[in-house]
Amino acid sequence: MFMDTRTSLCENPVIIADREAWEEIHLKDAGTIEVEIGFGSGEYLLRRASQYPDRLFIGIEKKPGMITEVAKRVASHNLNNIRLLESCARDAFTDLFPACSISRAYSLFPDPWPKRKHSKYRLFSTQYLRLLNNRLVSGCEALIVTDSEDYCNWMLKQLPDTGFEVENSTIPPQFDTRFERKWLKQEFSTFFRILLKKTQHIEA
Ligand SMILES: C[S@@+](CC[C@H](N)C(=O)[O-])C[C@H]1O[C@@H](n2cnc3c(N)ncnc32)[C@H](O)[C@@H]1O
């Protein structure tokens, strides 16, 4: 779950390298907490953190290379309200975040796993959506944007009994992340947005 502490970059205080560093965040007293799942190159995370300096931003990403790259950028932008966690989002939500602790969560272009036999790897299953619901503060929102209509439709089917009211629409590019730019180059100009509002608390 935590980054290998032998890596010297773990000395970068932006990276949550172990449970002790996690406890030091004092989540309960941290105020408004936003979580980005699979932040990749971190453009959106950095932008939001600069826009809302009084909020704490926790980025979760399973690729160590992205963690070290983004940690350097966080330091060079002098942002002290971002922490990065190398983990699968499912494990981080299960083991680290208590119920009702997150005010906003988002995932831009989550891996769509387009092959049918790989759909079991898709993150936003009913089970994960119930966990996400549990960790969100009541009335708060989670935003998912995907380039894949198939993944969007699959997520919509996962949503019953997850305690969310859903708003879905197609949207133009607006996040300027690496993957959004990649799709734009391939002339995709419409993406699928799912906005989830927590209307009922789910025990998970
Ligand atoms: C398609 S990329 C999108 C990256 C970025 N959000 C963007 O818009 O450029 C998906 C990212 O999610 C990360 N990821 C996939 N599954 C994950 C999981 N279960 N937990 C955390 N990160 C995950 C991948 O490592 C990858 O960086």
The ligand as an ORCA input file, in Angstrom:
! r2SCAN-3c Opt
* xyz 0 1
  C      -6.054      6.281    -18.190
  S      -5.049      6.893    -16.921
  C      -5.734      8.532    -16.598
  C      -4.759      9.408    -15.844
  C      -5.226     10.845    -15.586
  N      -6.388     10.882    -14.736
  C      -5.473     11.598    -16.876
  O      -6.628     12.031    -17.102
  O      -4.507     11.766    -17.642
  C      -5.652      5.995    -15.515
  C      -4.763      6.157    -14.294
  O      -5.376      5.505    -13.189
  C      -4.396      4.732    -12.499
  N      -5.124      3.635    -11.857
  C      -5.734      2.609    -12.465
  N      -6.340      1.808    -11.576
  C      -6.110      2.361    -10.361
  C      -6.469      1.990     -9.051
  N      -7.173      0.884     -8.819
  N      -6.064      2.768     -8.036
  C      -5.336      3.889     -8.273
  N      -4.959      4.280     -9.497
  C      -5.341      3.531    -10.523
  C      -3.421      4.289    -13.569
  O      -2.161      3.965    -13.043
  C      -3.383      5.517    -14.477
  O      -2.401      6.458    -14.074
*
